[in-house]
Amino acid sequence: MSCTGATFLLAIALIAILGCRQAADSAKAPPDAAAQPSTGEPPAGGNREPQRPAADSYDGRDYLPLRSGRIMHYQVTWSPPLGEPRSARATSTLTGGVSVAGKAYFKQVTEISGIPFSPTTTVYYRSGPEGVYQILEGDQDRPEWLYLPSRIVLGDTWRATTTQGELEFEAAAVEDVETASGTYRGCLKLLLTIKGTLGTATEEQWLAPGVGFVKQADRNPLFSSTTLLEEVTPDDDPGR
């Protein structure tokens, strides 16, 4: 977990943990926003089904569905530099209808229990023609940044600058992932490098089409962790 984007959040949550140590405080969103421009996308509410990608490209919006009321539960194995690994849990809740800088966003709140330095973290997402954008809690007065482009080719890299550090993403592979909640086919694997004042952290994220974050592996100067999806609670209106 760390910052990426997000969110899952787990990604975001762990970056936030690193931020906490610094300050003593860290992708297809169905157009569900009133401020969403008209781009030919399906109407608000998360009804856009993942599209079959071209042979060499993927739409990042298919890999981070934004549906209000959805709750995702994760199993976390947290390993400090010294000592035995610990088991923890994380819960991420998504709600819509939040306005930031005049645009409509989804608000994602992630809570982690069972490990030290695990604050509740908040991240804002919105979908647009270019992909899924993200804003971190506390950065609402800063420009949003592109987390998942609408066209991704394996091997692509992109960057973002946040208060948590410099982020660099790479689309590494498409893989199947096994978790306690089932096997997810065709997951987009992202490699994330976070360069902050405490050093460099790395993260691997696996996002399943139509689901979102299903696995995450983190390495940083303070700990390493592996996060796996355990359960998804349906959103407020699954038929949207």
Buried (B, 14 or more C-beta within 10 A) or exposed (E): BBBBBBBBBBBBBBBBBBBBBEEEBBBBBBBBBEEBEEEEBEEBBBBBEBEEBEEEBBBBBBBBBBBBBBBBBBBBBBBBEEEEEBEBBBBBBBBBEBEBEEBBBBBBBBBBEEBEEBBEBBBBBBBBEBBBBBBBBBBBEEEBBBBBBBBBEBEBEBEBEBBBBEBEBBBBBBEEBEBEBEEBEBBBBBBBBBEBEBEEBBBBBBBBBBBBBBBBBBBBEBBBBBBBBBEBEEBBEEEB
